[in-house]
Amino acid sequence: MNKNIYIYNEIKRRILFFEYPPGDMLNEKGLAVEFGVSRTPVREAFLRLEWDKLVVIMPRAGIMVTRVEFQQLRDIFLIRVPLEGLIGRLAATQITSGQLSDMKVLKARCEKILETNNREELVGVDLDLRGILSTAANNQSLQEVSDHLYCQTQRLWALIFDRAIFPTIVQAEVDEIVQTIEVLTEGVPRKAEEFRRQVIIDHVNRVGKFFGYPQDPE
């Protein structure tokens, strides 16, 4: 893997899993020393992370990890609902047998997490599921916008892990994969769209209970 990409992905991973908690100040020079590079690749990673809205670059003050504010993230979920529905609609008309098989492999991976309790693996499964759906939808612009918004809400996983029973979260992901396979196999665009929209609505409602916002986002 390219060193610059690795640095970006590793800092991003630490932020998403709260190794760098919200409000934490990050040290560009210290990270450059840790990764054995000049400060330029770290600075470039911070610019990408600022675009992801995971850090704020404050001139002469430093780089701060952005805070998790559910109301703001809930607004992002509102945008994600129709986008996820559109991905489902497009995928229903173009999904291949190979992609459906890949989803079944994901289901098996997810079930094994019930034994290992590996949090990062669960997030990886969710990312891979999204990747298959986006590939099947075959719309690069839609994928880029959807991925950007998903990145902003991804830290909610860590908050859920700390507040919910982990096997329950894993089983919810297994159920989502199973139902996604079923609806895409059926191949009815409207049903696939409605299901994928509901996935996002259900997710934000579950998370919202932890923040005192149980309202349906629609």
Protein Blocks (a to p, Z undefined) as FASTA:
>chain_A
ZZklmmmmmmmmmmmnomagghiacdfklmmmmnopafklmmmmmmmmmmnopaccdehk
bccdddddfklmmmmmmmmmmmmmmmmmmmmmmpcfklmmmmmmmmmmmmmmmmnopakl
mmmmmmmmmmmmmmmnopaklmmmmmmmmmmmmmmmmmmmmmmcfklmmmmmmmmmmmmm
mmmmnopaklmmmmmmmmmmmmmmmmmmmnopabcfZZ
